[in-house]
C-alpha cells in the first residue's frame, strides 16, 4: 500500500472561489467584498462570513431574508437569535428596522457579525451581543427571527411568546421538512399562530404571531 502526503489546503481562503453575489429577493442582493453584484438592487449586503454561518447561499438564510422583506414594518424593533454572520440583522436594518438586537452564543460569530455590521455601515442601528438564545432578554420586539435548528426553536418558543409584541411576527427557519410539524405544534402550544410557511430545498420557514387569547 502506497501512502502519499497531500499538502493541506487553505480552506479559509479556497471556499471564496465558490461564493459569488446572489439575489435573495426583488430588492435584496448579497455580495462578497471581493466581487460586486452587476445589476440594480435597493439593498446591497456586503457579507464576509469568515468562520460564522450565513452567506445568503443557504436555503434557510434566503427564506428568512424573503420573510423579513415581506413582514418587516418601518420602524420595527427586530431581534435576531443566533445571528451567525449577522446577515439577517443587516438585512432587517437596511430594510427599515429602527433598532436591531443580534445575539449569538459563539464569540467568533459575535466578532464576525460586528465586523459585517460595520462594513455595511449599520452599526448605529444594530447591537451584537453574546447571549444564550433569549435568556434574560426583556425588551419587546415587533419582529423576531431565528435561523437555527428545529429543536432549539422548540426550546426558544416560550421566550419568543414572552417578548414578542402583540402585533409582532416570529420568523423561524433551519427546520428540515420532517420536523415542521414538531416546531409548528410547539409554537401553537405557546400561543403563537402559524399563518405562513415556505419550503425550499427541503428546508422550511414558519411565520407565526400571537394568538387572540
Buried (B, 14 or more C-beta within 10 A) or exposed (E): EEEEEEEEEEEEEEEEEEBBBBBBBEBBBBBBEEEEBEEEBEBBBBBBBBEBBBBBBBBBBBBBBBBBBBBBEEEBBBBBBBBBBBBBBBBBBBBBBEBBBBBBEBEEBBBBBBBBBEBBEBBEBBBBEEBEBBEEBEEBBBBBBBBBBBBBBBEBBBBBBEBBBEEBBBBBBBBEEEBBEBBBEBBBEBBBEBEBBBEBEEBBBBBBBBEEE
